Amino acid sequence: MFDFRYHVASLAAVFVALVIGILVGVGLSGQGFVTESERARLENRIDDLSAAVEAQKQRADDLDRSAAAADDFTSDAYPVLAADRLKGKRVAIVVVGSADQSLLGDVSRAVGDAGGDILRTRMLRMPLDPETVQEKLRARPALAGYVGEQHVGDLGRDVGRELVSGGQTPLLDTLSDTLVEERTGPLAPEADAVVVVRTAAPQQGASGSFVKGLYSGLAGAGPPAVGAETTQADPTAVPTFARRGLSTVNNVDTPLGRLALVLLLAGGQPGSYGIRDSDAILPPIEPLPPASEPGSGG
């Protein structure tokens, strides 16, 4: 809807410029510079352009009404389509940067609407403090393989895996005070799915290598992993998420986006979903298996 309205506005601006040019031509015709037949042609052209602008405005209004109807339908259908898709599922949230309560609220709402639970949330401090991280790693001989700038990506990857798997988490145990800005929930058990959001600016250098490794580790840990952001995210993190193997949703602040997130966390077809530069608006919606009858066996 918004893209088309922008197109209409641009088109109208071009038409206005043409009309001004034509009016100037008509004015000159009154000074004897053009013939009466040319003046009539220019006036007809003005009428044609005015009609074209009105037609485009009408089409934009029609699209507005259609979009409003679609929004109403989505809002009504969303609770039904999302219900119980994450029932019994435990979801971890990883925030690259400080907490954004609005964004976290959108993610938590989607999980709750689908019957799931937020198992744990970790906000990771950015930019990384590489000197302190290296110092802590050197103090633990068992973690010597992560020492050195060339291993920062590996460090990020395995921190990502620990955030999903829980249980034994030697890296997070060692680096938590330096790396974790805020936390809720325990580091056990394993998460059934994970959502990652980025609130910090895109990272460079050692921080950039760590974050890229982190995304790869989350994506490769096994359970469904989704990078999420709102329609207003600028700059978008979606291309970086996707390159590291994460599915993505770029409109989690809307019912459609929350439904896409739910479907992906429930094991839906991986991909990039949303309203811009996406594979599709939603993953395929598979029917839920029928609930077992009380007392039925098998």
N, C-alpha and C positions, 0 to 999 in steps of 0.2 A: 504494500500500500504506500509506504513512504517513498520508495524508489520511484513509483509511478508519479506521485505528486511532484517530486523534484523534477521529473521529466516534463510534466505539464508546465511547471513554472518556467523552466528553461525555454520551452517551446514558445510560451506566451511572450517572454522577453524578446525572443527573435522576431516574433510577429509584430510586437510593438515597434521595434527598430525599423522593420520594413514599412510599417504604416507611416511612421514619421518621415521616412524617406519618400514615400509616395505622396504624403501631404505636401512636403516641400516641392515635389515635382508638380503637384496640382497648383500650388501657389505660383510657381514660376510660369505655369501655363497661363495664369491670369495676366502675366506681364508680356505674353505673346511669344514665349520661348518654345511652347509646344502647341500642337494642333488641338482642335476641339475633340477629334476622334481619339487622340492620345489621352486627353484628360478623361474622357468617358471610360477608356480602358483602365486607367489608374483607379478611378472611383469604383469600378467593378471589382478590381483586385482587392481594394479595401474591404468591400462587402464579403468577398470570399474568405479573406483572412479572419475577419471578425467571426464568421460562421464556424471556421475551423477551430478557433480558440474556444468558442462556446461548446462545441462538440467534445473537445478534450476535457473541459471542465465538467461536463455532464458525465463523461466516462469516469473521471476521478471520483465524482460524487457517488456513482453507482458502485465503484470499487470500495469506497468507504463504507457504504451500507452492507456490502457483502462481507467485508472484513469484520465489521461489528457483529454481524450475525454469526460468523465463524468463531469469533471470540466468545460469544455467549454460549454457543454449542460446546466449545472446548471446555469452558468453565463448568458446564453442567455434566459433561461426559468424563472429565478428568477423575473425579473421585471414584466413579464406577470402574474405570479402566485401570486405575492404580491400586485399588483395594486388594490387599493380601498378597501382592506380588513379591513383597519382601518379608512376608510373615516368617518370624523366627530367624531372620538374617541379622547379623551383626556387622555394621558398617564403620570403617575407620575413615576419618577425615584428616588430611594433611594440608596444612596451610603454609605456603612458601611466602613468609612475611608475617606481618602483624594481623591480628584478628579483624575481620570486617564483619560486624554483627549482622548486617543486612544480608550479605552473601551467605554467611553461615546459616542464617535463618532460612533462606531459600532451600539450601541443601537439606537441613534438618527437617524442614516441613515435608519435602518430597519423601524422605525416608520414613517419617512418621505416618504420612498419608498412606503409604504402601504397607504398613504393618511392621516395618523394620525398627531396629534400635541403633542408636549411635553408640558404638563400643568405646571409642576413644578419639580424641582430637589432639593433634600436636601442631603448634605454631612454631615454625622454624625461623630463627633469627637470621636476617639478611641485611647487609652482606656478611659472608662467612668471615670469621677471624682466623685466617690460615695459620698464623704463628702460634696462637694458643692451641688450636686443634693439633698441630704437629707436635707441640710440647707434650700434650696429654697422651698422644699416641706413642711417643718415644718412651714414656714412663711405663708402658704396658708391653713387655716383650712379646706377648702373644699377638699383638696387633702391629708388629714391626713391618709386616707386608704392606701396610697402608701409608707408611711414612714416605714423604717425598711428593713434590708437586705433581709428578707424573702419575701418581696414584689417586689423585683427588676425585676423579671420575669414578674409580672403583669404590672409593669410600662412599660416595653418594649413592651408588647402586646398591651397596649392601646395607646402608642405613634404610633405604627404601624397602628392601626386603624385610628387615627387622620390624619396620613399622606395620607391615601387613601380618607377618607370621607371629609376632609376639614371642612369648616364652623366653628362651635364652637370647639376650640382646646385648652382647658385650660392647658393641660400638655405642649404642645409645646409653648404656650404663656409664661408659667412660666419658662421653661427650655431652651428656644431657645438659649440664650447667652452662656450657658454652653454646650449644646448638639450639636448645629448646627454649623459646621465649615464654610460652604458656602451654599448659597441658591439662586435659581432663581425661578421666578414665584410666584403667590399668593397661599395662603392656601385655597382658594375657587375657583371654586366649587369642587364637588366630582370628583375623577378620574374614568374613565371608565375601566382602567387597570393599573397595576403597575409592574415595573421591579426593582429588587433589585440586586445590585452587591456588592461584597466585595473586597476592596482593602487593608484593614488592615490585619494584621496577625490574625490567630484564637485567640479569646479572652478567658481568663480564669477568674475565680472568679466572682465578681459582673458584670464585663463587659460581660463575657460569658453568664451569666443568662439573662442580659438585651437583648443581641443580639438574643438569642434563643427565648425569648418572642417576640421580634420585628418581627422575621420571622413568628412566629405563628400568630401574629396580622395582618400582611400583607396578609397572606394566608387565614385568616378567615374573612377578611373584606367584602367579597362578590364579587367584580370584579375579573377577572382573574389576578393572581399574579405569576410572573415568576422570578426565580433566574437565572442570566446569567453570563457566564464567557467565556474567550477565550480558544483556544486549548493549550495555553502555561501556563495556570494558575497552579501555584505550590506554596503551596498545593491547591488542589481543594476544593471548598466550596460546591460542588454538594451534597455529602452525608448529610451534615448538612441542606442545603436547603430542600432536599427531606424529611428528618425526621420531619421537622416542617410544612410540608404540601404544600410546593411550588412546582410547576412544574419547570423543569430546562432545560437549553440549555447550552452545554459545548463547543460550537464552534461558538460563535456569531461573530467571526472575519472572517467567511466564508459566501458565499452566502447561502449555505444550512442551516447554523446556523441562519442567519438572517431570512430566510423563516420560520424556525421552530419557532422562536420568534414571528414573525408576526401571524402565525397560532394560537399559544397559546393565545396571547393577544386578538385575535379576537374571542376567545371562543372555540378553538379547544380542542381535547381530552387531558385532563391533563396527565402528565407523565414526564419522563426524556428522553431527546432527545439529539443526537449528535453522536460523533464518538468513544466514549469509555465508557464502563460500562453504557450503556443506554438501555432503552426499545426499541428504534428504532431510525432511523436517522431523520425521520420527523413524525409529527402527520398526521392522515388521512387528505387529501386535499379535502375539500368539495367544490362543485361549488358555486360561488356567486349567490345570487338570481338575476334574470334579473332586469335591471333598469326599473323603471316605465316610461311608455310613457308620454310625455308632455300632460297635459289635461285629462289624464285617471283618472277615479274615482275608488272608492272601495278601 
